[in-house]
Amino acid sequence: MSLRSLLFVPADSPRKIAKAETAGADALIFDLEDSVAPECKADARSNLRDYLSGLGPERTWQAYVRINPLDTGEALDDLLVAAHPSVAAIVLPKATGRADLLRCAYYLDMAERASGVAAGTVGILPVVTETAAAVLRLPELAAPLPRLTGLTWGGEDLSTVLGALGNKRPSGEWDDSFRLARALALLAAAACEVPAIDTLHADYRDGEGLAAACAAARHAGFSGKIAIHPDQVPIVNAGFSPQPDELAHARKVVAAFAAAPGTGTVGLDGRMLDRPHLVAARRLLTSAGEKVLLDVD
């Protein structure tokens, strides 16, 4: 299942959850962290536990749960709720390096065992840039990790840590520290061979800006984006969906190589293409649900 749009929804609000279900997102992230006040955490967990128990297989979206950071007193209780057959993955905030991801995987082992859930059911999608130390340790994530289903990054918490007055320049471009964090997160995801999910667009009323941000993120290599309001979901889905002309070109690339078996390069529309072009074309077609039978090994 593709992950173009991942929509945050507070886990303590049945009304917002009901609205999010019809937004068309590829995943709903039931939030137990920032959008839930400290005094409401226990109620949010109880509400989410009851909600998950009623989920059926007919839904078109995946369920994710953002837990509280590992160094809080809330994380283990969160994981006992999130260890559920209907949950695809937890979102781990404030993840600092490889050790945190291994620690979280170990906690999930125990939570699944305690909850009677099959081992390895729940994956981990960490937010890997929310502290300065996390950014500096991103090179540690240069190899696959257990349960890792993707990587995402964020600039809001990092801005606070740095004491920055904002994370973007007057032009709207990310400032240098945030550009570095974003690039390292993207590279780490590629090294781990998992999807890279771009951070949120804070102004949920700015559809034009969101569309531009999606286009830039997809061009850079991100496969999806966080959404914070249902109105953002259609824009994000459109921004990360292959366009008809892209699919047509990809089919032509695959067909050109299929017509020249054993060849490392082919000519198409006045350009010379090699095997990386074929790999990219196959990936694009696969992301659109098309079967591609040509072997590229």
Secondary structure, DSSP 8 states (H G I E B T S, - for coil): ---SEEEEEETT-HHHHHHHHTS--SEEEEESSTTS-GGGHHHHHHHHHHHHHT--TT-SSEEEEE---TTSSSHHHHHHHH-STTEEEEEETT--HHHHHHHHHHHHHHHHHHHT--TT-SEEEEB--SSHHHHHTGGGG-S--TTB--EE--SHHHHHHHT-S-SB-TTS-B-HHHHHHHHHHHHHHHHHTS-EEE---S-TT-HHHHHHHHHHHHHHT--EEEESSGGGHHHHHHHTS--HHHHHHHHHHHHHHHTSTT-SEEEETTEEEEHHHHHHHHHHHHHTT--------
